[in-house]
Amino acid sequence: MRIGYPCINLGLACRPSRTFRLASLTVDRLHATVDGNLRCLEEIVRWNAAHGLLFLRITSDLIPLASHPENRFPWGEAFAPRFAEIGALIRRSGMRISMHPGQYTVLSSPRPEVTEAARADLAYHAQVLDLLGLDRTAKVQIHGGGVYGDRRAAVKRFAAAVDALEPGVRERLVVENDERLYTFSDVLGLHAMTGLPVVFDAFHHALHGDGRSLGEALAAQAETWGREDGLPLVDYSSPLPSGRPGRHAQTLDEGDFARFLAGSRPHDFDLMLEVKDKERSALRALALARGDPRLVAEAG
């Protein structure tokens, strides 16, 4: 079990997610922004490796406007050496990497232009992971999307869109339960139709469950992951006290996290902490997990 957090490190001065509006798109602007984002990504990777946080979700904004049709700059070719350098650092550290496109990357939409944009966006995410030289354990995580008044038709569209993806994109794709429309049972159904491994989101399961216990869900999840996919991925958070339902906590609830660790045994997985204070809570979670035989906190 590796423990990590998403996208940015609040303690570092730089951000790997600097972007700009389409109206500001120029080759010089894009080149300078990507160069800065990659330098910051390298800084985060080095910091995480030094602190035993060996799971990182890379921001989708690493390459601004990457999948937009007006962005014709060959960024992959231009920055291939930098990606290779950072990828070598990641591999030496034993770090697990994932990415998570935003809410508008939807494969179940009835609108062809939406699914076409989603395919382009997923191809971009897979290209980032390919340029880093990472194997297929580096995953791109999506939701089932909408149901649009007809769940059966939406699920069929999702499966057809997955089937149409390039093999190199599809083999990185994993699907996650959400807090409103797709329970864990629903995404197990998507797995049955597509073969995609399932990400278990414990927070979403608590909000929109299917009756399974934590242990039952983790056991079912493990069956959807093949050897080449690596350990299953699990997302964890707790609710924001006094916040509206569905809002993630600002910081780690240590009691809740201890109960999660106990209830998840003996299942092994890599754990993404979706908590607002990022690496600060991840370090506390790492300390709480010391002594757990599943824990990996250093290379090798």
C-alpha positions in Angstrom: 0.0 0.0 0.0 1.3 3.4 -1.1 -0.3 6.6 0.2 -0.6 9.8 -1.8 -2.5 12.9 -2.6 -3.7 14.7 -5.7 -2.1 17.2 -8.0 -0.4 20.0 -6.0 1.8 20.3 -2.9 0.6 23.1 -0.8 4.0 23.5 0.9 5.9 24.2 -2.3 6.0 27.6 -3.9 5.4 26.3 -7.4 2.3 24.8 -9.0 2.4 22.2 -11.9 -1.1 23.4 -13.1 -0.5 26.9 -14.4 -2.7 27.5 -17.4 -4.2 30.3 -19.5 -7.2 31.1 -21.7 -7.5 30.0 -25.3 -7.3 33.6 -26.4 -3.8 33.8 -24.9 -2.6 30.7 -26.7 0.8 31.2 -28.5 3.7 28.9 -29.0 5.9 31.0 -26.7 3.2 31.2 -24.0 2.6 27.4 -24.1 6.3 26.5 -24.1 7.1 28.7 -21.1 4.0 27.4 -19.2 4.7 23.8 -19.8 8.4 24.2 -19.0 7.4 25.7 -15.6 4.8 23.0 -14.9 7.2 20.2 -15.6 9.9 21.8 -13.4 7.3 21.9 -10.6 6.2 18.3 -11.2 9.8 17.2 -10.8 10.0 19.2 -7.5 6.9 17.4 -6.2 8.2 14.0 -7.2 11.4 14.6 -5.4 9.7 15.9 -2.3 7.2 13.0 -2.2 10.0 10.4 -2.6 12.0 12.0 0.2 8.9 11.9 2.5 7.7 8.4 1.7 4.5 9.5 -0.2 4.7 7.1 -3.1 1.4 7.7 -4.8 0.8 10.9 -6.8 -2.1 12.0 -9.0 -0.7 14.3 -11.7 -2.8 17.3 -12.5 -4.7 17.3 -15.8 -3.6 20.9 -16.4 0.0 19.9 -16.8 -0.2 20.8 -20.5 -2.7 23.7 -20.9 -5.3 23.2 -23.7 -3.6 19.9 -24.6 -6.5 18.3 -26.3 -8.0 21.5 -27.8 -8.1 21.4 -31.6 -6.5 24.9 -31.8 -3.4 23.7 -29.9 -1.2 22.4 -32.7 2.1 22.7 -30.9 3.9 19.3 -30.8 4.5 19.5 -27.1 5.1 15.8 -26.7 8.0 15.9 -29.1 9.3 19.2 -27.8 9.3 18.1 -24.1 10.1 14.4 -24.6 13.5 14.6 -22.9 12.1 16.4 -19.8 9.3 13.8 -19.5 11.9 11.0 -19.8 13.9 12.6 -17.0 10.9 12.9 -14.7 9.7 9.5 -15.5 13.1 8.0 -14.6 12.8 9.7 -11.2 9.3 8.3 -10.7 10.5 4.8 -11.5 13.5 4.9 -9.3 11.4 6.0 -6.4 8.9 3.2 -6.8 6.1 5.8 -7.1 2.6 5.0 -8.4 1.1 7.6 -10.7 -2.5 8.3 -11.8 -4.4 11.0 -13.5 -8.1 12.0 -13.2 -9.7 14.0 -16.0 -12.4 16.5 -15.0 -16.2 16.3 -14.9 -16.6 17.2 -18.6 -14.7 14.2 -19.9 -17.8 12.0 -20.3 -18.1 8.8 -22.4 -21.8 8.2 -21.8 -23.1 11.4 -23.3 -25.7 11.2 -26.1 -23.9 14.1 -27.8 -21.2 12.9 -30.3 -19.2 16.1 -29.9 -19.0 15.5 -26.1 -17.7 11.9 -26.5 -15.3 13.0 -29.2 -13.8 15.6 -26.9 -13.6 13.0 -24.1 -11.7 10.6 -26.4 -9.2 13.4 -27.3 -8.8 14.3 -23.6 -8.2 10.6 -22.6 -5.6 10.3 -25.4 -3.8 13.3 -23.9 -3.7 11.8 -20.4 -2.4 8.5 -21.8 0.2 10.4 -23.8 1.5 12.1 -20.6 1.9 8.7 -18.9 3.5 7.2 -22.1 6.0 10.1 -22.3 7.0 9.4 -18.7 7.8 5.9 -19.6 5.4 4.4 -17.1 3.9 0.9 -17.5 0.2 0.2 -17.5 -0.1 0.4 -13.7 -0.2 4.2 -14.2 -3.9 4.8 -14.7 -6.4 7.3 -16.0 -9.5 7.4 -13.7 -12.9 8.4 -14.9 -16.6 8.3 -13.8 -19.5 6.6 -15.5 -20.9 10.0 -16.4 -24.6 10.8 -16.7 -27.7 8.7 -17.2 -29.6 11.2 -19.3 -33.0 9.7 -18.4 -32.2 6.3 -19.7 -29.5 4.4 -17.7 -29.4 1.4 -20.0 -28.8 3.5 -23.1 -26.1 5.6 -21.2 -24.3 2.4 -20.1 -24.3 1.1 -23.7 -22.9 4.3 -25.0 -20.2 4.2 -22.3 -19.2 0.6 -23.3 -19.2 1.5 -27.0 -17.0 4.5 -26.4 -14.6 2.5 -24.4 -14.5 -0.1 -27.1 -13.6 2.6 -29.7 -10.6 3.9 -27.8 -7.1 3.2 -29.0 -5.6 0.1 -27.1 -2.9 2.3 -25.5 -5.5 4.5 -24.0 -8.0 1.8 -23.0 -5.4 -0.2 -21.1 -4.8 2.8 -18.8 -8.5 3.5 -18.2 -10.2 2.7 -14.8 -13.7 3.6 -13.7 -14.9 4.9 -10.3 -18.1 4.9 -8.4 -19.6 8.3 -7.7 -21.8 9.9 -5.0 -25.0 10.3 -7.1 -25.5 8.2 -10.2 -23.2 5.2 -10.3 -22.9 3.0 -7.2 -20.1 0.5 -6.7 -22.5 -2.2 -8.1 -23.1 0.0 -11.2 -19.4 0.3 -12.0 -18.9 -3.4 -11.5 -21.5 -3.7 -14.2 -19.4 -1.4 -16.4 -16.4 -3.6 -15.7 -18.4 -6.7 -16.8 -19.2 -4.9 -20.1 -15.8 -3.3 -20.8 -13.2 -5.1 -18.7 -12.1 -1.8 -17.1 -10.7 -2.2 -13.6 -12.8 -0.5 -10.9 -11.6 2.2 -8.5 -13.3 2.1 -5.1 -14.1 5.5 -3.7 -14.9 4.9 0.0 -16.4 8.4 0.5 -18.7 8.1 -2.5 -19.7 4.6 -1.3 -20.7 6.0 2.1 -22.9 8.6 0.4 -24.3 6.4 -2.4 -23.8 2.8 -1.4 -25.0 -0.6 -2.6 -25.2 -2.4 0.8 -21.7 -3.9 0.6 -19.4 -3.5 3.6 -15.9 -2.1 3.1 -14.3 -5.5 3.1 -16.9 -6.9 0.7 -16.4 -4.0 -1.7 -12.6 -4.3 -1.6 -12.8 -8.0 -2.3 -15.0 -7.5 -5.3 -12.8 -4.7 -6.6 -9.7 -6.9 -6.5 -11.3 -9.3 -8.9 -11.5 -6.6 -11.6 -7.7 -5.9 -11.6 -5.2 -7.9 -13.6 -1.6 -8.5 -12.7 -0.3 -6.0 -15.3 -2.7 -3.3 -13.8 -0.9 -3.3 -10.5 -2.6 -3.0 -7.1 -6.2 -1.7 -7.1 -6.6 2.0 -6.5 -8.8 3.3 -3.6 -9.8 6.9 -3.0 -10.4 7.9 0.6 -11.8 11.0 2.3 -14.3 11.8 5.1 -17.1 14.4 5.0 -16.6 18.0 5.8 -18.1 18.6 9.3 -21.2 20.7 9.0 -20.7 21.0 5.3 -23.2 20.0 2.6 -23.2 16.3 1.7 -20.5 15.3 -0.7 -17.9 17.9 0.4 -14.5 16.5 1.3 -12.9 17.2 4.7 -10.3 20.0 4.9 -8.0 17.7 6.9 -7.6 14.1 7.9 -10.1 12.8 10.5 -7.6 10.5 12.3 -10.2 8.4 14.0 -12.1 7.8 10.8 -8.9 7.0 9.0 -7.9 4.5 11.7 -11.2 2.8 11.3 -10.8 2.7 7.6 -7.4 1.0 7.8 -8.7 -1.6 10.3 -11.8 -2.3 8.2 -9.9 -2.6 5.0 -7.5 -5.4 6.2 -6.3 -7.7 4.7 -6.9 -6.1 1.3 -4.0 -4.4 -0.3 -4.3 -1.3 -2.6 -2.7 2.0 -3.3 -4.5 4.8 -1.4 -5.3 8.3 -2.7 -6.3 10.8 0.0 -8.8 13.3 -1.4 -8.4 15.7 1.5 -8.1 19.4 1.0 -4.8 20.0 2.8 -3.1 17.6 0.5 0.4 16.5 1.6 -0.1 17.6 5.1 -2.8 15.0 5.7 -1.0 12.5 3.6 2.0 12.7 6.0 -0.3 12.2 9.0 -1.9 9.3 7.3 1.5 7.8 6.6 2.4 8.1 10.3 -0.9 6.5 11.4 -0.3 3.6 9.0 3.2 2.8 10.4 3.3 -0.8 11.4 0.7 -1.8 8.9 2.4 -4.7 6.9 0.8 -3.4 3.7 2.6 -0.1 3.8 5.3 0.9 1.3 7.0 4.1 2.2 10.4 3.9 0.4 11.8 2.7 -2.9 12.1 -1.1 -3.2 
